[in-house]
Amino acid sequence: MLPPILQKLRIPVVGSPMFIVSGPELVIAQCKAGIVGSFPALNARERDGEPAMLDIWLTRIAEELDRHNQANPDRPAAPFAVNQIVHRSNARLDRDIEICHRHKVPIWITSLGARVEVNEAAHDCGGIALHDIINNAFARKAVEKGADGLIAVAAGAGGHAGPQSPFALIQEIRDWFDGPLLLSGAIATGRAVLAAQVMGADLAYIGSPFIATVEAHADPAYKRMICDSGAMDIVTSSLFTGVSGNYLAPSIRAAGMDPDRLDRADAETMNFSDASAKPKAWSQIWGAGQGIGAVRDVVPAGALVDRLAAEYDAARAAVPRD
């Protein structure tokens, strides 16, 4: 059974946190539209000596959602989530945990490592902790360390995608885990959201379609490339971060490289000490998942959620019933 905080969403969708792309504007728009909005804590950056931007962002999100709820008591906003990169190179982790704890962030999403103390901090302020994993072994470790729910990142997902079929991954996890389970991987339509539930997931975890939204912190050319590309334009490579991820081939070509002849990099090269997972020379190499063939226009995030909701309702109505 889902925890209460995830039970009253307009549709069973969490907007996934995207490096650089996700900020307060997108999160607020997603939450107002009725799905969970999220952002990586590391996206909130400030110069030395300036107030913590994460503190400023969380204050803004909470205040704007509170104003929305007061004005729309019959249509309250969905909760929001903050993603913590739990990697040894993330020098900000302890500070960001303290800020999120102080703001009582309702949903914590952890990536690249499961840490007991992060889950405990989430629970101590009344939140829940979801951990993203790419295989069943990592799923078991995350639950053992106190995660309340799991995000199964399957083949075809944007960012640091796993190699396994969603059918296999969800099946293996559901053999032993009956808690909250989200699925990530090429989900870009309401029909796909329903399919994720039929497979055994509780909610869909959607990222790439939200890159092509008005509120996303993405280069206009990036948004346009999402709209103009499809599954065949996605390349899987470990070169850019040290961990296997999915990227837009046209952006790799624009950087002067052949997407079919990329070197590999080791996970030891991953470094979040400066809030960046790749060198500046690769800053215009853009990630995306295989579901982008369903994205054709740059639209407000609310309009995208409207489309997903209409498709989801239509798909449910079309399912044969005895």
N, C-alpha and C positions, 0 to 999 in steps of 0.2 A: 504494500500500500504506500502511496506517495505521502510524504510529510505534508501537513496542512499548507505550508507556504507555496507548494507546487500544484495544489489541487484546483485552484480557481483561475487558471490561465484561460484566455480566449480560445487558444488552440494549444496543443501540447508541444510547444516550441521554446527552445532557449537559443537566443542569438549568441553565437560563440565569440569569445574575445579575440580580436585580431591585432597583431603587431602593427603599430602606427595607426591603423585604420579606425579602430574603435576609440571614441572619446565621449564626453558628456552628451553632446548633441545627439549622437546615434543611440546611446543608451536610453536617454530620456524619451526619444521618439519610439523606440521599441517597447519600452515599459508602458507608455501611454496607449500604444496600440494593442496591448494585452498579452505580450510575450515577455519573457525574461530578457533584459538587456545586460550586456556585460562588457568589461574592458580589462586589459592587462594592467596591473598596477604600474608596470614599468613604462607604460605610455605617458604617464603623468610625470613630466620632467621639469626641472627648474635649474637655474644657474646657481653656482655656489653663493651662499649668503642670502638667497631668496627664500620666502616661505615655501613649505612643502606643497607642491602642486597637487599631490594626491589628496591632501587635506582639503584643498580648495575645491577640487572636483567632487569629492564626496559630499561636501556641504552644498554645493550647487545642485547636484542630483537629488539629494534628500529634500531640499527646499522646493524645487520645481515639481517633484512628484507629490509633495504634500499639498501644494497649491492646486494641482490638478485634482487630487482626491477631494479636497474641500469643495471645489467647483463642480465635481462630477461624482457625487456619492453613489450613484447607481452604476457607474462605470469606472471603478478605481483602477489605478495603474498596477501593473504586475510588479513584483519585486525585482531588484537588480542584483548583479553578482560582480565580484572582483576576482580576477585571475592572478594568482601568485606563482611566479616561476621559481620552483623550489630546486634550484641548482646551486652548487657550491660557489659558482662565480658571481652569483647575485648578491652583491655587497649591501644592497638596500633591503634585503628580505626582513631582517629584524625590525627595522624602522617602519616598513610598510605594514607588517603584522600589527604593530602597536597602533598605527593610525586606523587601520580597518577595525581593530577591536574597539577602539575609542568611539568610532562612528557606528558601532553595532551593525556592520555589514551583514545582511541577512543570508547571502549565499556566497560561499568561498569556493573557488575553483582552483585546484592545484595541478601543476604540470611539471614534468621532467624531474620527478622524485617525490616520494611519499614521506612526509615528516609528521611524527606524532604531535609535536608541539604546535604545528599549524592547525591541525584538526582540533586540538584542545583549545586553542585560542578562539576558533570559530564557535565551538560549543559554549565556551565561557561567556560569550556575548549574545548567546541566543540564536546563533546561526547554524547552518548546516554546511558540511564540506563534501564537495564532489571532486573526484580525482580522475583525470583522463589517462587512459591506458591503451596499449595497442595489442595486448595478448592476455590470455587467461592467467598466466603466472603473475604478471604485474597487477592484475585485478585482485588476486588473492592477497598479495602483499599490501595493497592499498587498504583493503577492508581490515586486515589484521592490525594496521596502524591507526585505525579509527575513522576512516572515511565513511560517510553516511551513504554515499551513492557513487556510481561509476559512470564515466563517459567513455564508451567504446569507440575509439577512433579507428575506423576501418579503411580499407583500400578505397581510394578515390577522394578522400577528404583533402581539404586545403591545408596548408601549413605542414606541420610534422605528422604526416599521415602514416598509419600502420599498413602492413602488407596483406592483412588477412581479409577474406570475404566477410561482409557483415553477417551473412547467414551462419558461418562457422563461429565467428566471435561471439555473437549474441547467444547462440545455442550452448556453447561451452560455459559461458558465465551463468546463464539461467539454470544450468544443471545444479548449481549450489547456492546461488545468490538470489534472494527474493526482494531485495531493496531497490531503491530508485536506480534505474538504468537508462542512460541516454545513448543515442546512436548518432555518430558523425560519419559522413561519407557520401558525397554526391547527392545530398537531399536538397532539392531546390523547388519542389512543387508540393502542393497540399496532398496530392496522391501519394507521393513518396513519404510524407509524414505518416499517413495512415499505414503504409506498407511497413514502416519501422515498428509501429505498434503491433501489427499482425505478427511480425517476426519475434516479438517478445520485449521490445524496448517500451519504456513508458513515455519518453519524449524524444523529439528530434532535436539535434544540435546543428544549427544552420549558420554558416559564416559567409561563404563566397558571394551569394546573391546580395548580401547587404553591403558589399564593397561598392556596387553600382547603385548607391542611394545618395540622395542630396546631402544627407547629414554625415556621411562617412568622411573621415580625414584621409582621403586618397587623391592622388594626382588625377586630374580630369582625363589624362591619357590612359591611366590605369583603369578607370571606370569604363571608358570607351572600349578598351581591349577586352574587358570582361564581356561586354555586350556583343562584341564581334567574334568571340572565340567559342569553341566547343570542346568536348572531351578529347578530341585528337590533338588539341593544342596544349595539352598538359604534359609536362615532363617531370619525372621523378628523379631527384638527385640529392646527394648528401653534401655536394661541394660547398654550398653557400652557408650552411650553418654547422655542418658536422653530423647532422642527423637527417635521415631521409625525409624529404619534403616534396610537395608538388608545386610546380611553377609554370607560368605562362611561357611557352616556347618563343612567341614573338618578342617578349621582353629580353630573353636571353640573346636572341639574334641582334637586337638593337644594341646590346652591350658588347657586340663584336665577338661573340662565342657561338659555337655550333652546338645546339641543344642535343644533337645525337652523338656528340663526342666530348662529354664532360668528364673531368677527373673526379675522383672520389676524395672525400675528406673524412678524417676520423672524428669520433665524438669528443675526443680530448681537445679539439680545436674550438669547441663551443665556449663562448665567453659572454656573460651578461653583465660584466663589471661596469660597462659604460652604457648600459641599457640598450645595447645593440647586439644582435646576433649575427651580424655580417659586416664585412668591411664597407667603408663608404663607396668604394669603387663598384660595389654590387647593390647600391641602394635603389637602383631603378630596375632590379630584377624582382618581378612581382609574383606572389604566390596566389594560387587559386585551386579549387577542387574541380572534379570532373563533371559536376552537375551544372556548370555554367551555360550549357546549351539552352537552358530554360530562361536565361536572362537576356533580354533584348533591348531594354531601355533603362536609362538612369531615372529613377523615380524616388519620391519621398519614401522613407522607411515605412510610414503608416500605410501607404498605398501598396507596398510589397506585402505587408502583413494582411491587408484586405484581400489581395489575390490568393495568398496561401490559405486563408480562412475559407474563401469561396470554393477553392479547389478541394480542400479537405472535406467540407460539408457535402459537396457534390460526390466525392469518392465514397463517403460513408453511405450516402443515399443510394448509390449504385450497387452496393454489395448485396447479393441475393440473400434473402432471409426466408427461413422456413415458416 
